[in-house]
Amino acid sequence: MTKQRRKTGGPEPAAKPVGVTEHTRVGNLGCVRFPLPIRKASRIKRGDRLTFRAAKDASIVLSKMPAVMPEETLLVDECACQKKPDGCSAPKNYLDVGWSYVQFASARAEELGLLPGAPLVLLAEPSRITLSVDRSLSRKKIDAISPVRCPP
């Protein structure tokens, strides 16, 4: 005689989204390439715009911007004077996704530690990628990861 479980009739608990983790290395200064599993899990693709912020744990969070956000809210108006004040040369507030990478400006890359050859750990979740310099890897494991350069 086999026992059967009775169904409780309530809804199944929602499954938590599972992140995908990959190790990579910075190719050239500020270049972060996204391996295929990271692109698939985050659903971030070429042409998307990402905001970035530094988290308290020294990681960098790249989040996909909603398509409905008007571009003019992100750009600084052009100054109409011949010698522009420094505030008129402000960088844009987002990163454009290339074929499979983002490229930080040199000064920002150095500030964030995205130096050539630096080992990174990437965590992808829907519409977001968190990256940080991975200091826990051994030299042997780091050397086994080939850095991939961004296009010029």
C-alpha positions in Angstrom: 0.0 0.0 0.0 1.5 3.4 -1.0 0.8 6.6 0.7 -0.2 9.6 -1.4 0.5 13.2 -0.3 -2.5 15.6 -0.3 -2.1 18.8 -2.2 -2.6 21.9 -0.1 -4.3 23.9 -2.8 -2.2 27.0 -2.1 0.1 28.6 -4.6 3.7 27.3 -4.9 6.3 29.6 -3.4 8.0 31.8 -6.0 11.5 30.7 -6.8 14.2 33.2 -6.2 16.1 34.3 -9.3 19.4 32.6 -9.5 22.4 34.6 -10.5 25.2 33.4 -12.8 28.8 33.9 -11.7 31.8 33.9 -14.1 35.5 34.9 -13.7 37.2 37.0 -16.3 40.0 39.5 -16.6 40.2 43.1 -17.7 41.6 43.2 -21.2 42.8 46.7 -21.8 42.3 49.6 -19.3 38.7 49.8 -18.3 37.4 47.1 -20.7 35.0 44.6 -19.2 33.9 41.8 -21.5 30.7 39.9 -20.7 31.0 36.1 -21.3 27.9 34.5 -22.9 26.4 33.1 -19.7 26.6 36.6 -18.2 24.9 38.1 -21.2 22.2 35.5 -21.2 21.4 35.7 -17.5 21.4 39.5 -17.4 19.6 39.9 -20.8 21.9 42.9 -21.4 22.8 43.3 -25.1 24.6 45.5 -27.5 23.1 49.0 -27.6 21.7 48.9 -24.1 22.5 51.7 -21.8 23.7 50.9 -18.3 24.0 53.1 -15.2 26.8 52.3 -12.8 27.4 52.8 -9.1 30.0 51.7 -6.7 28.6 49.6 -3.9 29.8 49.7 -0.3 31.7 46.4 -0.7 33.9 47.9 -3.5 31.9 46.1 -6.2 30.4 47.9 -9.3 26.8 47.5 -10.1 25.8 47.9 -13.8 22.0 48.2 -14.2 20.1 48.3 -17.4 18.3 51.7 -17.9 14.6 51.5 -18.7 13.9 52.2 -22.3 11.2 54.7 -21.4 13.7 57.1 -19.6 14.1 60.2 -21.7 17.6 60.8 -22.9 17.5 64.5 -22.2 17.3 63.9 -18.5 20.8 62.3 -18.6 22.7 64.9 -20.7 24.2 68.2 -19.7 23.1 71.0 -22.0 25.9 72.4 -24.2 27.4 75.7 -23.1 27.1 78.5 -25.6 30.3 80.3 -24.6 33.7 80.1 -26.3 35.6 79.0 -23.2 33.5 76.4 -21.5 33.5 76.1 -17.8 34.5 72.6 -16.5 30.9 71.8 -15.7 30.0 71.8 -19.3 32.4 69.0 -20.1 30.7 66.5 -17.7 30.8 62.9 -18.9 27.6 61.2 -19.8 25.9 59.4 -16.9 25.6 56.0 -18.6 27.7 53.4 -20.4 26.8 52.0 -23.9 27.1 48.3 -24.2 29.3 47.3 -27.2 29.2 43.9 -28.9 29.8 42.1 -25.5 31.6 44.6 -23.4 31.6 48.0 -21.6 34.5 50.4 -21.7 35.1 52.8 -18.8 36.9 56.1 -19.3 40.6 55.8 -18.4 40.4 58.0 -15.3 37.3 56.2 -14.0 38.8 52.8 -14.8 42.0 53.5 -12.7 39.8 54.8 -9.9 37.8 51.6 -9.9 40.8 49.3 -10.2 39.9 48.1 -13.7 43.5 47.8 -14.8 44.7 45.5 -17.6 44.9 41.9 -16.4 43.0 42.4 -13.2 40.9 39.4 -12.3 37.1 40.0 -12.1 34.2 38.1 -10.8 30.9 38.9 -12.6 27.5 38.1 -11.1 24.6 38.4 -13.6 21.0 38.8 -12.6 18.1 40.0 -14.7 18.9 43.5 -16.0 22.0 43.8 -13.7 25.6 42.8 -13.6 27.7 43.2 -10.5 31.5 43.1 -10.9 34.4 43.3 -8.6 38.1 42.7 -8.6 38.6 39.1 -7.3 41.5 39.1 -4.9 40.8 35.5 -3.8 42.0 33.7 -6.9 45.5 32.1 -6.9 48.1 33.3 -9.4 47.7 30.0 -11.2 43.9 30.4 -11.6 44.3 34.0 -12.7 46.9 33.0 -15.4 44.5 30.4 -16.7 41.9 33.1 -17.6 42.8 34.9 -20.9 42.1 38.6 -20.8 40.0 39.7 -23.8 40.6 43.1 -25.2 37.9 45.5 -26.3 38.0 46.9 -29.8 39.9 50.2 -30.2 
